[in-house]
Amino acid sequence: MKKLIAFIYGAICYLIFFVSFLWLILFLRNFGAYVATTVNSGAAGPILQSLLINLGLIALFRIQHTVMARKSFKDWWTKLVPKPVERSTYVLFSSIALILLLWFWQPLPETVWQVETAWASLVLQWGFWLGWMIVFLSTWMIDHFNLFGLKQVWNYMRDRKQNPPQFMEPGFYKYFRHPLMLGFLIAFWSISHMTVGHLIFSCGMTLYIVIGVYYEERAIVRRFGGKYEDYRKRVPKFFPGLSIKEKEYKQEELA
Ligand SMILES: C[S@@+](CC[C@H](N)C(=O)[O-])C[C@H]1O[C@@H](n2cnc3c(N)ncnc32)[C@H](O)[C@@H]1O
């Protein structure tokens, strides 16, 4: 019974994540007919107040993700939360932080740029969907159900051992170390009508991704050691070409 309840809990957390994620996509695309709020919807309030609320919402989202992903935090809270539902609970809290951001987001509808050229607008439109496609495919490449906690509760219910995380280099991961985050960046910036509100969202999330990836890599190096160090030398972070580490090594060689 305990195991079934854990699985149902995990499935509900996954469902909440799925809905919040879908909402995020429609939110950024301004599909107001399908969701309660979009990045530009609603009556605009005083600029400073809206700005502070939006920055606060991004900070809340960032703090939740950063703190809960820390090893020291995980060590502490797995004393309170049973191990099999730990990932699902992280997914639940992340989804709640995202829902709060989407729900309370304040519109700042002044235009920053508007791409008028038809072909460029089309490229940006396709770029948006390409970004989400990269995000979606990347989650499957590094194990979608494991990433969102369903595998853990399923294994627990079926009395199967949960294998420890393994270093992987599947699909996109052969070419970029962070394809999932790259997909987000492409989706957040592929916008032909950029408003002040949307720009704040894109800048805030970009900053979060850049800082988040730095801390994520520190944790991965601790977990996988030399294998990941070697990967960092060979594979760029976000964009093809020389990785920062590789550049440093080349410069050292030249010096
Ligand atoms: C939300 S995923 C994001 C992965 C990556 N930052 C990206 O943008 O594609 C975070 C999880 O993926 C794991 N991870 C990242 N790169 C990995 C790799 N090459 N092999 C195995 N796990 C990895 C991290 O340890 C972390 O638990």
The ligand as an ORCA input file, in Angstrom:
! r2SCAN-3c Opt
* xyz 0 1
  C      17.849     19.070    -15.754
  S      19.140     17.997    -16.204
  C      20.057     19.096    -17.230
  C      21.181     18.446    -17.916
  C      22.100     19.403    -18.673
  N      22.487     20.534    -17.847
  C      21.484     19.902    -19.947
  O      21.239     21.120    -20.039
  O      21.245     19.114    -20.859
  C      20.118     17.918    -14.750
  C      20.587     16.534    -14.392
  O      21.283     15.962    -15.455
  C      22.462     15.335    -14.955
  N      23.437     15.329    -16.064
  C      23.875     16.387    -16.755
  N      24.748     16.002    -17.728
  C      24.861     14.656    -17.617
  C      25.596     13.660    -18.322
  N      26.388     13.957    -19.354
  N      25.455     12.371    -17.947
  C      24.646     12.039    -16.925
  N      23.916     12.922    -16.213
  C      24.026     14.215    -16.548
  C      22.874     16.178    -13.777
  O      23.636     15.469    -12.853
  C      21.520     16.551    -13.201
  O      21.084     15.584    -12.288
*
